[in-house]
Amino acid sequence: QVQLVQSGSELKEPGASVKVSCRASGYTFTTYSISWVRQAPGQGLEWMGWINTNSGYPTYVQGFTGRFVFSLDTSVNTAYMQITSLKAEDTALYYCARGRGFCSSSNCYFDLWGQGTLVTASS
Amino acid sequence: DIQMTQSPSTLSASVGDRVTITCRASQSISRWLAWYQQKPGKAPKVLIYEASSLQSGVPSRFSGSGSGTEFTLTISSLQPDDFATYYCQQYNSHSPKLTFGGGTKVEIK
């Protein structure tokens, strides 16, 4: 079955770090890029950037540089998104999504999504 | 960044109604537009890509049209399963950032 399965909800104190996983199955992992999309509570969708699953090279969009880190473990077909120095405003649902097209030139849409991981930053 | 504006933000309709949602881009994006459906507690699901191409497995009552700066998503006969929030997304390579519209919630009238 073609799917992306994300890790479970996380509750962290402000200042801590969190790492969300996204495991792919049912297709060749390195054929498609993986993007990360944030959805704040009751809000819309915001593209955070993407990672090239061949090279492991990440690209972050403005607003998601510095504290956000995308990585891979191709041996287990898994992408990761880490947030360091968590802030209350990082509280959101985070989705991984498979890119179709050329995310390298911001020319892609998303045909497969993980189920989402709720990250809550609260003391 | 290219701004995407959807209208209306909320739409009340009945089963069987023809429903149209509009998405406007702040500059031309050719036909690089996708539409997604999101139900509460679920991930978005792509319905349409390249403005009018129907994603495999999506019912034919969904259709998309438009080019340049104005696009529409039409549901020809609204079904109970279609009550959800719909988002457009531009993916024009001349913009450094993919952006989504603010969403249109389709509610039961």
Interface residues (C-beta under 8 A of the other chain):
Chain A: S35 G44 L45 E46 W47 V61 Q62 Y95 A97 R100 G101 F102 C103 S105 S106 N107 C108 Y109 F110 D111 W113 G114 Q115 G116
Chain B: W32 A34 Y36 K42 A43 P44 K45 V46 Y49 Q55 Y87 Q89 Y91 N92 S93 S95 P96 K97 L98 T99 F100 G101 G102 G103
